[in-house]
Amino acid sequence: MDRNTFFGGNPLGVFIRLALISIVVGIVMKALGIDLGNFFQRINELLRNIYDLGFGAVEWILEYMLLGALVVIPVWLIARVAGAARSRSE
């Protein structure tokens, strides 16, 4: 497996795209009032909920995971289909 296959393209190009996407997502998250301190506080709350609530936290995690999957899975699927169509046309 070569590095272009592993990274999904030229590594420098992938790095630049990821950096630009990260900046855009960071701007959106900041507009929503989420910052690094808040983010890590939420992760800390998640870990405490898992520890304190046991299986009740599992239900809480699954709810958020399913909610996030409503966005992540279609985006991933569209990206894979677009990538397959692009590779087929080349």
N, C-alpha and C positions, 0 to 999 in steps of 0.2 A: 504494500500500500504506500503510495507516494504522498508527499505532504499536501499536494493540491487536492487529492481525494480526501485526505483526512480533514483538512480545513474547509473543504467545500469550494475551493478556488485558490487563487493566489493569496498566500498568507498575509501579505501587506494589504491587499485589497480588502480581505476579510476583516483585518484589524481596523482599517479606516471606517468600513461600514459599521462595525460594532461600536466604534467610538462615537460616530455620528448618531446612531440609534440611541446609544446610552445618554447622550446629551439631550436629545428630544424627550426621552422618557423621564430624565431627571428634571427637566423644565416642567413637565406635566405633573410629576409627583410633588414638586415644590409648590406649584399652583394649587394643588389639593391640600397643602399644609403638611405634607410628609417630608421630614428631613432626616438626616442620618441619626440624630439622637432619638427621635421619635421611632424610627424604624427599628433600631436596636432595642428600644424599650419594649416595643411590640413583640420582638423575638424573645426577650426576657419573660414577658407575660405569657407567651405561648409555652415556654419551657416550664414556668411555674404552674400553669394550668394543667399541663400533662402530669407533673409531679403531684400536685394537690388533688386533682379530681380523678385521676386514674382513667377509667374507661369513659367517663363523661367528657373528658378532653378529646378522646378519640372521635366522638360524635361531632364535637366542635371543630376539630381539624378537618374531618371529612366534609362538613358543610362548606368550609372555606375552600377546600380543595376542589369540590365540585363546582362551586361558584367560579373559581379561577379557571377551571377546565372549560367552562362555557366560552371563554375568550381564547385561551391558549391552544386548545386542540384545533379549532377551525383555522386559526392563524398558521399553525404548524402544517396542517393538511394543505392549505392553499400554497404555502411555501414549497412543500414537497412536490405538489402537482405542477407548480410553475417551474420548479427546477427540473423535473422530468421532461416537461414540454420543451424547455430550453435546450436540454442535452439532446433530445430527439431531433431538434431542428438543426443542430450543429453537425 
